Amino acid sequence: MVLKTIEAVYDGQVIRPDLPLKLEPNTRIRITVTTVKPARAKKNSFLATARALKLKGPTDLAENLDEYLYSGGKA
């Protein structure tokens, strides 16, 4: 007897393995079902997202933000 753990999805009618099984057709198997929670996508921080955008802007924006906001962008 070979014990193997596989991941699969039940579509409401059929259990579909995520990967092909190396079994001969008509091989009898025993299935034990354990439900698993879907993996949650890792959330990026705002800073990581902002850096990934690679936006261009003035190098002194932090120091002169009010000037850029309230004087039409001319510091």
N, C-alpha and C positions, 0 to 999 in steps of 0.2 A: 504494500500500500504506500502510495506517495502522497504526502500532504503538501498542498500548494495554496497560497493565498493570492487571489486576483482581485482587481478592482473592476466593477461592472456597473451598468446603469439599467434599471428596470423602467421600461417605457410604458408600462401599464398592461402589457401583454407578454413581453418577452424580456429575459435578462440578456443584456448584450455586454460581453467582456470588452474592456478598453483595449486589450491587446489580443492577438490571435492565440488560441490554445493549441498546444502541440498534442492533440489527441486524434486517434483514429475515429472516423465516422462511426456512429452507433455505440460508442464507448459509454457504458453506464458510469455515472458519477454521483456523488452525494454532495449536496450543497447545504452549507450552513450560512444563514444570512445574518449579517451584522450591519446596521445602517451606519453611515459615516456622514459627518457634517461636511458640506462643501468647504474647500479651502477659501479663506478670505483673502482678497487681494491686499497687498501691502499698501498702506496709504503713505504718500510722500508728504513731507512737510511743505509749507508754503515756500520756504526758502529754496528747497530742492527743486520745486516746480519752477520758481522764478529763474533760478540759474539755468535750468534746462532750456528755457525759452531763448536764452542768449540775446536778450534785448540790448539795443544800443541806446545810449542817452548821454547827457552831459556828465562829466566826471564829478562836477561839484553839485549835483542835484540835491544831495542830503543837506549840504550847508546852505544852499540858496533856494530851497523849495518854495518859500513864500514869493520870492521874486519871480520864479518861473510860473507859479500859479496865478499871481495877481497882477503881473505887469506884461502879460502877453508873451511870456517865454523869453524875454530879454533881460538877462541879469546884468 
